[in-house]
Amino acid sequence: MARAVALGPQPISASVLPDRYRSIFKFPAFNDMQSICFSTLYQNDINAVISSPTGSGKTVLFELAMLKTLVSEALGNFKIIYIAPTKSLCYERYQDWCARLAVLGMKCGFLTGDTSAEEVATVKQADVIITTPEKWDSTTRRWTDYDRLMTLVKLVLIDEVHILKDLRGATLEVVVSRMKYIAPHARFIALSATIPNAEDIAEWLGQNWNSRSMPAQLYTFGEEFRPVQLDIHVYGYPVRTANTFQLDRHYDSKLSDILDAHFAQKPIIIFCPTRKSTVSTAKNLAKTWMKSREAILACRMDPGRHFQDYELDELSKSGVAYHHAGLSLQDRVMVERMFLGRKILIICCTSTLSINLPAHLVVIRGTSAWIDGQVQEYTEFDMHQMMGRAGRPQFDTSGVAVIMTTRDKQSKYEQILCGQEVVESCLHNHLVEHLNAEVCLKTINDIESAKGWLRSTFLYVRMKKNPSQYNIGITGPSKTIEDSLDQLCTENIARLQISKIVETSDRNELVSTIYGRSMALFYIQFQTMLNFMNTGAGMSISDILTVLGQSSEFKNVRFKQGEKKFYKEINAAVGIRYPLKAVNIKDFEAKVSLIIQFTLGRMEFPVYDGSGKHVTQFHADKAIVWQHVQRLIRCFIDCKIQSIDGVSVRNALELARSLQAEIWDNSANVLLQIEGVGPTTLRKFLNRNIQTFADLASMDILGIESVLSLSKGRGMKYLQDVEKIPRFAVTLKTLGETRDTSCVKIAVQVAVKMLNKTVVKMYNRKLLTVGFLVELSNGELVEFRRAM
């Protein structure tokens, strides 16, 4: 049921809703686009796909579907899942809906990659769960209340569904396909920017649980439905260099012309590819373009200092500022506040800028940026999010967006921004990992069910229409799409079976091995899992660091220009426990190992001429490493438990504890984990031989105050803080032994006792687990258990 619509119908008044529901809307009537969709979303329960320009008011469509659910179901008897591509977009929805839906008695829960244990518990009580595709995928693989939760899901809201074609789109595709299977009665509402093949998404979702073969209701809206018209310009420059620095300089030289052409004495946001370029661009504009307009743009900044960052404070007096994640939160908030107050005219920023910050003119200065440790092109989602700041309805009557790119990419971005780029699937690129996850969930138990699952995906819809896109080997007139489907499933299932990640049970069903379950649980890539399974026995911590560094998850953490000297200096420093041979400091596994060791050693950065420019990149790479490393080490431990390798398990557990605390286990620095203990305080404790939490906990208040030269009463905080850190004692008692010709059997009783005065159930916002390991003198693992 596709419908391309035009302007015309009378807008529907918000008064048609019951008073209780109307209160969440702050306007008297729905706009044209919302009015056209009103009946489908609020008065029906079929699935729907709406393709509409950015800024046309699509969020209201989700809210109408939520109200329909509330009409049909009592509070507490349903769950609504909202899925958006980024944490920032999720957080914006969370803040907005928490405030507005509270009047209806609806609770919202925010579930992202960094959600703690207590937040997960809160989310279980929520009516609306707000999450990213990755986190919802991870959650549905391990949720303890899985069956109960899925029966409660009545509505799934998919924001920015066109990200299916991006690298992360495979996860969204899998999550939605899984939800169609395990929550078959759920309703799906998907919103998209303007795309040419929205009907494929409608076909994928189906009309409802009872009519999957019929497409979802589809509405496609043109630019005329945007409340504030946005003029979009794509400028392509004939640049012959691939050098990022030279490209930046070229864009900077053209920036004044663009501002001259589109300036309307209204706020301007310029998106730059790196933190460094936000600063250099802002400085350049302050010296040139803003300088020539001092009479028109008299600075309205109050006298005095406003920012912690000195350069930013000086620039702001010219009406220009920069904004990136390296600034303090206080400075970022102040930049945004002054921009809204028109005290700053131009912000040069990275994509971390607040989503809701509006401007009249948005300039995207280059279509590539530093993302996840490497230069990557912006995705279509990124482009729409950045351009969406221009011409916000409540702030302006028009808007302008300018994209600066190279001549060879100009037509590509013109196509994307006109909604002419077809959305394709990315699922085939990581199909083996997702098939394993579905086997774990028992969604798939044989080749036929694997093919059935694949038919429920967007990949299947696009394979039928554009098979050449997916390189699946359709050749000859006799080979059908079903043949290719069979080939895809058979080949990938065979890869899992050969590697012993999946096996066939006595009932001739596909089941995951311990390796497969660990791979799915910890979200591990296939090649990384093979590496873990094929490592040798008796691995040291140094060996484990090398194996972790070789993981596919870190393939983008590569050495950048000039960095090798920086890391060689780190490698030669005293705090590195496992220094590498200088000749080996060239591959990404060496970089990962040194980042981990530097962090756990709480080391200082090398200081030499030019070293400071590498610190920012170090922090960016560390963020990537820490995004994956704790999942990886836990999976590695599972692999070594399965191969009864006691030495490797013991060393991996020590490394895991260190990674969790971001400090080496049993090092002299462990007390730095206590809030308020810095290098000076630590040195005072160590001088008195106070090295461990137990040492500190055994002291009295007067003793602490004496050691640290504190005034009376200030020592109490240290005792309170150390009491929050769990401390254990282990006792072992031999109950008896029996002998025969082949072995000796010993019965033992092990008791683990918490030494804290009050029971500590959580630490660092995570539930506590206790691992118990028994290892023979030859390194063989006898027993391993986990307890919570």
BELFEN-V118974 format. One line per field, one symbol per residue. psi: psi as a letter, one per 30 degrees, with the letter a starting at -180 (. if undefined). A space follows every 50 residues. Layout:
# BELFEN-V118974
psi = ???
This chain:
# BELFEN-V118974
psi = ikjklllelkkkkffflkeeefffkglflkleeeeefeeeefglgllkkk jllkgghfeeeeeeeeeeeeefkkkfglkkkkkleleeeeeeeeeeeeee fefggkkkkjjafgkleeeeeeefflejkklleeeeeeefffkfheeeee ffjfkkkjkhfffefleffeeeeeeeeeeeefifgkkkkkkllklfhffe eeeeeleaffhffkllkkkkkafffkejkjkkkjkkkikgkfkeeeeeee eeffeeeeeefgkghlkkkjklfleefeeeeeeeeefdeeefgeeehkkg kkllkfkejeeeeeeffggklljlfflleeeeeeeeeeeeggfkekkkla gfkkefjllekkkjikglljkhglklkkleeeeeeefffkhkefflfllk kkkkaleffeeefeeefghfkkjllgeffheeeeeeeeeefgekfleefe eeeefgleeeeeeefifffghggjklffkleeeeeeeeeeeeeeeeeegg eklklfghkklkleeeeeeeeghkleeeeeeefglllhkleeeeeeeeff kffgffilklkffeeefeeeeflefjeiklkeffiflfeeeeeeeeeeef fhlkkkjljfefffeeeeeeeeeeefffeeeeeeeeeeefeeghieeeee eeeeeeeeeefhkkkglfgefffkkfjaeeeeeeeefghjfleeeeffll eeeeeeeghllkfffeeeeeefffkkklkkkkkkfllkkafflkkkklkk kkkkflekkjflkhgkkkkkkkkkklfgfkkekklkk.
